[in-house]
Amino acid sequence: MNPQLNLRAMRLVSLALCSLFFANCASGPPKANPNQTGAYEAVHVNPYPPGTYAHFKASANYPKTYSIYRDEALLAATSPSNSEVIIDRDLQRGLLLNNGKVAMDYPVSTGKGAFPTPSGSFTILEKKRDGKRSNLYGKIYDAEGNVVNSDADSTSDTIPEGGKFVGASMPYWMRITWTGVGMHQGRVPRYPASHGCIRTYYKAVSTVYSKVDKGTPVVVR
């Protein structure tokens, strides 16, 4: 074989390989297919039948959801003679039971930091639909009617001359201790935020109020 032809062939092969190498380097790593974005993200699959309590509790946003579970048939049959309330401080949820079965699961907000809601077994001691106000916590107004303290403690905060303290409104009041702890309507963020009471979500509180009476058991856990 002609040595010159053999050398020329080797140079041509080398040039071809170099061109292929630089072309691959210039193109960089393969680009993601935009049609496959999120294709490998985990998808929450609820294994329980829709409408069941198991399905509600297995939802991806439970317990932080503001949604309320209602078993309408069970709720209709719930009365002070067969009802019980359970407050779960870890989940920040309340349960209205009918003979041990969950008739309603709803959001609550219990005591924060230095004001924890006490745990234990209690009973409803008093009910008052309207007009109940806290004698400890509320707002302080100056003489002109301006709020100067929106989270006031009547036992420690100063009221300006001519001003006044107005206790926080607590509609649907359901007392469980004689030291001022009860269930009532109030602001319900999805974390403990009260001064010890059990704030109950406004879309659920009237139902709870109507299904309990003095002597109804309340368990705080």
Summary of the structure (lengths in Angstrom):
residues: 221
radius of gyration: 32.4
end to end distance: 94.4
largest distance: 116.3
contacts: 581
relative contact order: 0.17
helix: 20%
strand: 31%
